[in-house]
Every structure is written in C-alpha cells, then in structure tokens.
Amino acid sequence: MIYVVASGSNGIAVVDASKANELRVASALADASGLRRPLDVRLHQSGSYVAILVGGDSTKDKLSSVVVADVSGVKASGTEAPTVVTRGTDCSATARADGRMEYRGNLCGATAFDVDGNVAYVVVGDTNRLTTISLPIDVASATTNAPNVLGSIQSEYLANANAVTVRRNGSDVTAYVRSDGVCTSCVAVVDVTDVSAPVLIGEREISSITEVDASYWTTAFLARGAHRENSTFEYDWVVDPVASSVSTVSRECVNFTLTIGDSPSACVGRNEFAYFPDAEAQAYGFVLGCPM
C-alpha cells in the first residue's frame, strides 16, 4: 500500500500498488478540521498506524499537529479506511487588539518531519525550530500515549526550515535540516541523541554527508519506503501534485535520472491536462508513505 497525503482533501489516500500496472485508490481518510493541510505521512515501524504531519491553516491559526491514524485494518482487497486515533499538538493562537495573531508553542507552523523509531522530528519553519515528538509503540497503545513534545531547539540556522531527515550511527542520532539559515549547498546539523535536549552542531555541505544520499533533497516526488533499500527492486512510484496522480515507473529509469541530475518525474512521460487556477489546491500532496 502507498499512503499519500491529499492536501486538497485535507486527508490521506491509500493506493493499492499490489499490481504495478493497475494502481487504484483503495480507501481514503478526510477531515477538514482535524487534518487541515496535511504535509507528510510516515508508516510507523509497527505497521499498525501512520503518523501524519498536519500543518493547520497557514493563513489563520497555524495550529500544527502530529496525528496517529490506525491502518491495521487497511487491506488492498478491502475498503476499510484509516481512522484517526489520537493527535498531539503544542500551539495556541490569541488574537491581539491590533488584529495580529500571537502564537505560543513548539508546533506553530510546522513544515516537515521525519520519523525514527518512536520519535517524530518536526521542523517548524515559521519559528526556526526543530521539535521532537513522542510516538506510541503501536496503535493499541495510542489512545493512552498521544504524541507529546519531548524537546525543542530554536536557531537562526533553522530559519524557514522545510525538510529534515534523521540518521543513526550507533547510539548517536543526527538530524539534517534544509533551511534558509545555512549556505545554499548546506544543511543544518542537529544532534538529537538526547531527544529532550537537541544540540545544534552547525552547518555542513550536503556533498560531505555520506550517510544521506544527496538525491534525498531533490526527490520530494519519489516514494519513500523499504523498497528503495533493495537495489534490485524493479519498480518505484512518482507522485504529481498538480495532476493528482501516482505513477509506477521503472527503477532503472529512476536511477538514470538521478545519475544525470534530472527529476524522477521525467520517467512518467508527458502528461497533458487543462490547467485551472486552483489546480494545486486539488492535488495530492508531495510525499508518499511506505508502499507494499
């Protein structure tokens, strides 16, 4: 299965990819208030739920949250949809007398996240922040263990942060953050070994970070998942946020486009459609969850 954030529908779609040449939407979850402007989705290591980063209304409240949705009953052959179990947030918005909004908290205006084990690492571009959030060990424990803020760090190095990935090296855990606070070919580096007290290390050139493939920062439309760790797996999936589509492509083509510096979207071929002003608003989000 492929879990796709559907920003225009304020939810996620579940795509059955069991047959590479016959993709179909098996089910979906939409919630105009609880899943307002979803940004990203990750399948938890337990396989029983997905964590969804919800941005909130960017023009009004910015009340971002991490939502846990049960997918334990989602099957390719059935139509059972994901269901929201719990959520965690840390943001309050207060209208001031001069008409401005005052925001307080560690999750006001989140922009991207990554999940490692039972922790979500959320970058909050609006406040130049990286916040760590606890996650339940499985969906059965989610109702009594809602996502909760563990720690946070704010720095000019994280200005307008818009992407993050986390890597482990033994007991050390490092978050690499793309932001406007570092050089154009760099990412900010944060030591998150102690999730309650992240420590900023500084900036590093992307080319010097061997533990993160450089293509990670340029392949937002390519499916994430365990299939990518298998170099002989013959398929991959590309999402088109304007055409609201998910396409099966060959791994050989993806590897070639990455080698020459092109986008994997080139593997889909040419799509023609009538453009209309709110096309992006109707599109699926930019990222895929773990397929199959």
C-alpha positions, -999 to +999 in steps of 0.1 A: +000+000+000+011+036-006-001+063+017-004+097+000-011+130+017-040+147-001-037+184+007-067+194-013-089+169+005-075+175+040-066+138+044-047+109+030-054+084+002-045+047+003-033+035-030-032-003-038+001-009-056+000-047-055-003-047-092+023-023-107+002-017-138-031-013-121-029+013-093-061+022-076-073+042-047-084+016-022-097+040+005-092+074+020-095+095+051-106+131+051-112+156+079-115+193+071-107+204+106-086+176+122-064+171+091-063+206+079-035+209+053-016+176+058+021+179+048+036+145+051+029+109+062+051+081+076+042+044+082+053+035+118+077+006+122+049-013+140+029-013+107-002-006+127-005+032+121+007+061+101+019+094+116+006+124+097+021+159+100-007+184+098+002+220+091-030+237+100-045+267+083-014+287+073-034+319+069-052+318+102-043+296+131-011+277+122-022+250+147+001+222+136-001+187+150+011+151+146-019+128+141-019+090+146-042+071+122-050+034+125-041+014+094-041-020+109-073-030+091-064-014+057-062-041+031-057-039-007-087-062-012-110-043+011-123-007+016-116-001+053-102+033+056-076+047+081-092+061+112-078+089+134-069+075+169-052+105+186-032+136+180-006+158+197+000+195+194+016+224+212+004+257+198-021+283+209-032+313+189-045+345+205-060+375+186-044+408+197-062+441+199-043+454+169-056+425+148-025+404+148-023+368+160+001+358+188+013+322+187+028+303+215+042+268+215+066+244+198+044+234+169+030+266+154+035+265+117+052+231+111+066+225+077+082+189+075+090+159+096+108+126+097+101+096+120+127+073+136+115+046+159+090+061+183+100+097+178+089+123+152+113+151+144+094+181+132+108+213+117+088+244+123+097+268+096+076+297+109+096+298+141+130+285+130+126+254+153+132+216+154+108+199+178+109+162+189+076+144+195+070+111+212+050+085+193+032+054+206+048+020+202+018+007+183-018+017+176-031-003+206-013+020+230-021+052+211-052+062+230-032+064+262+000+076+247-008+106+225+021+123+207+038+147+231+066+173+229+099+159+242+122+187+234+128+216+211+156+239+198+153+272+180+181+287+160+188+311+130+204+280+114+169+266+111+153+297+095+123+287+074+133+251+076+115+230+050+129+194+051+145+171+076+159+136+077+173+116+107+201+091+107+215+068+134+252+059+139+254+035+168+239+053+197+242+087+181+213+103+163+216+132+140+190+154+122+199+171+089+177+201+082+174+221+049+167+257+057+174+293+047+197+297+076+227+279+060+245+281+027+227+270-005+246+238-007+245+230+031+221+217+057+219+224+094+231+196+116+215+189+150+225+163+175+192+147+186+207+118+206+191+132+236+156+139+223+148+161+253+177+185+246+187+188+209+220+204+203+229+225+172+262+214+157+263+239+128+261+235+090+277+210+066+280+207+029+255+182+016+282+165-005+302+157+027+273+138+044+279+102+032+250+088+054+224+108+034+221+103-003+223+138-020+193+129-041+172+129-009+169+167-010+157+167-047+134+138-049+103+150-030+080+134-056+096+099-053+081+073-030+098+066+003+099+031+017+118-001+023+117-009-014+144+017-020+168-003+001+166-032-023+186-021-053+172-049-075+136-040-069+123-032-103+096-005-096+092+028-080+064+054-077+062+090-085+035+115-074+024+145-094+008+171-071-007+191-099-022+162-118-031+145-086-016+112-098+006+084-087+025+066-114+045+033-114+079+038-130+109+015-135+137+016-110+162+016-139+147+049-152+148+065-117+184+055-112+193+070-146+176+103-139+192+107-105+226+099-121+222+127-147+207+151-122+172+150-137+139+146-118+124+111-115+092+128-127+108+125-162+102+088-160+064+093-160+064+106-195+043+136-208+011+144-190-012+169-207-042+184-188-062+216-188-047+239-162-070+257-139-062+283-113-067+261-082-050+230-097-025+228-068-054+230-043-069+199-058-037+180-060-024+152-038+004+162-015+041+159-024+051+128-005+043+091-004+044+067+025+058+032+025+045+011-004+036-026-003 
